[in-house]
Amino acid sequence: MAAPTTTGPPHSPAVQDGAVDGASDGAVDSACDGAFDEASVAAMAHQIRQDVIRMAGGPEGAHAGGSLSCADLMAVLHARLLRPGDAFVLSKGHAAPALYSALVQLGRLPADELDSYAQPGSRLFGHPAHDLPGVEFATGSLGHGLGLSIGLALAELLHGGDRRVYTVLGDGELQEGSVWEAALLAGHRKLPNLVAAVDRNGLQITGGTEGCVALEPLDAKFAAFGWQVRTVDGHDLAALHEALQPSPDGPVMVIATTVKGRGVPFLERKVAGHYAKLKPALVQRALAALARAAKGEPS
């Protein structure tokens, strides 16, 4: 496991940690006791990818590329880090298929409901709706999730609670000015109960992020805003688990370097895979590739 690279602000005095471990139950028993079962998290990530492909094979297709790239991140968060009462905000709301799969695996949604994804009358919209279990806000208008998460984190501290707030952003989303306004406030308030992660797959719907509006150096930018920055391989489950821990010194930003379309060779690193409507033959081809990858076989 490669250790995450950590960057902090030039001057960041420690503050009292407002995120105190509490009791947990169910699927997140090991979230608070330091245990990390990589095999179970890998199994969740594999199932997320399978479910994403099946949803992309539905009549409406799905945002496959960015859902596949963040599957490992979503599995670590939902299987091992989110405690009962903690909040999760999917700022890159178009990765809803990955979230829906995680919620099914946690028993918060019925498994057969995934078959209705994005169809008329379904609760499972292309972006998550706020009336679903495990969904704090309807998201999808990019650039809003971080600000909403900061509101939750601030409210918790003001009420003396120990709730943690986790949020996942897309890298193309970082071209929205509202993200940086929010980042400025979080750093200023040194929020110890806020952990954010960027799914840094390098692609957005119009092409490479650096060719659209350059983002680098991301680590230095967030550090300058007062964040504790950790750069990590976004497909290394143990490294993600370590990087996503909160810090008493202020908000944490995890830059998770990922591959868009991860696990499906004909979608990997492809702009065209951002939104995919897969025919049955391609669904089977993708599922076969995922099965080989899960066994450690070449794709």
TORKEPA-57338 format. One line per field, with one value per residue (C-alpha): x, y, z. Coordinates in steps of 0.5 Angstrom, whole numbers, plus 2048, in hexadecimal, padded with zeros to 3 digits. Layout:
REM TORKEPA-57338
x X/...
y Y/...
z Z/...
//
This chain:
REM TORKEPA-57338
x 800/803/802/7FE/802/800/800/7FE/7FD/803/800/7FB/7FA/7F7/7F0/7EC/7E9/7E2/7E1/7E1/7E0/7D9/7D6/7D4/7D0/7CF/7D3/7D8/7DA/7E1/7E1/7E3/7E7/7ED/7EC/7EC/7E9/7EC/7E9/7E2/7E3/7E5/7DF/7DB/7DF/7DE/7D7/7D6/7DA/7D5/7CF/7D1/7D2/7CB/7C8/7CC/7C9/7C2/7BD/7C0/7C8/7CC/7D2/7D6/7DD/7DD/7D9/7DE/7E4/7E1/7DF/7E5/7E4/7DC/7DE/7E3/7DE/7D8/7DB/7E0/7E0/7D9/7D6/7CE/7CD/7D2/7D1/7D3/7D2/7D3/7D5/7D6/7CF/7CF/7D3/7CC/7CD/7D3/7CF/7C9/7CD/7D0/7C9/7C7/7CD/7CB/7C4/7C2/7BE/7BB/7C0/7BA/7B9/7C0/7BC/7B8/7BE/7BC/7B6/7AF/7AC/7B2/7B5/7BC/7BD/7C4/7C6/7C4/7BE/7BD/7B8/7BC/7BF/7C6/7C5/7C6/7C5/7C3/7C9/7CB/7CC/7D3/7D7/7D2/7D4/7DA/7D6/7D0/7D5/7D8/7D1/7D0/7D7/7D6/7CF/7D2/7D8/7D3/7CE/7D4/7D3/7D8/7D5/7DA/7D9/7DC/7DB/7DD/7DF/7E0/7E7/7E3/7DE/7E4/7E4/7DE/7DF/7DB/7DF/7E5/7E0/7DE/7E5/7E8/7E2/7E4/7EB/7EA/7E5/7EA/7E5/7E7/7E1/7E1/7E4/7E4/7E7/7E8/7E7/7ED/7EC/7EE/7E8/7E2/7DC/7E0/7E7/7ED/7EC/7F3/7F1/7EA/7EC/7F3/7F2/7F9/7FD/7F7/7FA/7FE/7F7/7F3/7F9/7F9/7F2/7F3/7F2/7F6/7F7/7F8/7FA/7F9/7F8/7F0/7F0/7F4/7EF/7F3/7F7/7F0/7EE/7F4/7F3/7EC/7EC/7EB/7F0/7EF/7F3/7EE/7EA/7ED/7ED/7EF/7F1/7F0/7F3/7EF/7EE/7E7/7E3/7E8/7E7/7E4/7E9/7E5/7E3/7E9/7EC/7E7/7E3/7DD/7DC/7DA/7D3/7D2/7CC/7CE/7CB/7CB/7D1/7D5/7D2/7D4/7DB/7DC/7D9/7DE/7E4/7E2/7E2/7E9/7EB/7E8/7EC/7F3/7F2/7F4/7EF
y 800/807/80C/812/818/81E/825/82A/832/836/838/833/833/82D/82E/829/823/824/81D/818/810/80E/807/804/7FE/7FA/7FA/7FF/7FB/7FC/803/806/800/801/7FB/7FA/7F4/7F6/7F0/7F2/7F9/7F6/7F2/7F8/7FC/7F6/7F6/7FD/7FC/7F7/7FB/801/7FD/7FA/801/803/7FD/800/804/80A/809/80C/810/80A/80D/811/80C/807/80B/80D/806/804/80B/80A/803/805/80B/806/800/802/80A/80D/80B/80C/813/815/819/818/81C/81A/821/81D/81B/818/812/810/809/808/80B/807/800/802/804/7FD/7F9/7FD/7FA/801/800/7FA/7F7/7F6/7FD/7FE/7FB/802/806/80D/80A/80E/80D/80B/80E/80D/813/814/819/817/81A/81C/817/811/80E/810/816/81D/821/821/822/822/82A/82A/82E/82E/828/82A/831/82C/828/82E/830/829/829/830/82E/828/82C/831/82C/828/822/81D/81C/81B/81E/81B/81D/81B/820/81F/822/826/828/82C/831/834/83A/838/832/837/83C/836/833/83A/83A/833/835/83B/837/832/82D/826/822/823/81E/820/81B/81D/817/81A/816/81B/81B/81F/81F/824/821/821/825/829/82A/82D/831/82F/82D/82B/82C/82A/828/82F/832/82F/82F/837/837/834/82C/826/823/81C/819/812/80C/80C/805/803/801/801/808/80B/808/80C/812/813/814/81A/81F/823/829/82A/828/822/822/81B/81C/815/813/80F/80C/80E/807/803/7FC/7FC/7FD/7FF/805/806/80D/80F/815/812/80D/813/811/80A/807/800/7FA/7F3/7F1/7F6/7F5/7EE/7F0/7F5/7F0/7EB/7F0/7F2/7EA/7E9/7EF/7ED/7E7/7EA/7E8/7EC/7F0
z 800/7FE/804/802/801/806/805/80A/80A/80C/813/816/81D/820/822/827/823/822/81F/825/823/826/826/81F/81D/817/810/813/81A/818/816/81D/820/81B/817/810/80C/805/802/804/802/7FB/7FA/7FB/7F6/7F1/7F2/7F1/7EA/7E8/7EA/7E7/7E0/7E1/7E2/7DC/7D8/7DA/7D5/7D7/7D8/7DE/7E0/7DF/7DF/7E5/7E9/7E8/7E9/7F0/7F2/7F7/7FA/7FB/7FE/803/805/806/808/80D/80F/80F/816/818/818/814/80D/806/800/7F9/7F6/7EF/7EF/7E8/7EC/7EF/7EC/7F1/7F7/7F5/7F5/7FC/7FF/7FC/7FF/806/806/805/7FE/7FC/7F7/7F1/7F1/7ED/7E7/7E7/7E7/7E3/7E0/7E1/7E8/7EB/7F1/7EF/7EA/7E6/7EC/7F3/7F6/7FE/800/7FF/805/806/801/805/7FF/7F8/7F4/7ED/7EC/7EC/7F1/7F7/7FB/7FE/801/803/807/80A/80D/810/813/816/819/81C/820/822/825/828/824/822/81B/815/80E/808/801/7FA/7F5/7ED/7EB/7E5/7EA/7ED/7E7/7EB/7EF/7F5/7F6/7F8/7FC/800/801/803/809/80B/80C/80F/814/815/815/818/816/80F/80A/802/7FD/7F5/7F0/7EC/7E6/7E1/7DD/7DC/7D7/7D2/7D3/7D7/7DD/7DC/7D5/7D7/7DD/7E0/7E8/7EA/7EF/7F2/7F9/7F9/7F8/7FD/802/801/803/80A/808/80A/804/802/7FB/7FA/7F5/7F5/7F3/7F9/7FE/805/803/802/808/80C/808/809/811/814/816/81D/819/814/80E/80A/802/7FF/7F8/7F6/7EF/7EB/7E4/7E1/7DF/7E4/7E3/7DC/7D6/7D1/7D6/7D9/7D8/7D3/7D2/7CF/7D5/7D9/7D7/7D4/7D2/7D1/7CD/7D0/7CC/7CF/7D6/7D6/7D3/7D9/7DE/7DC/7DC/7E3/7E5/7E3/7E6/7ED/7EC/7EB/7E3/7DE/7DA
//
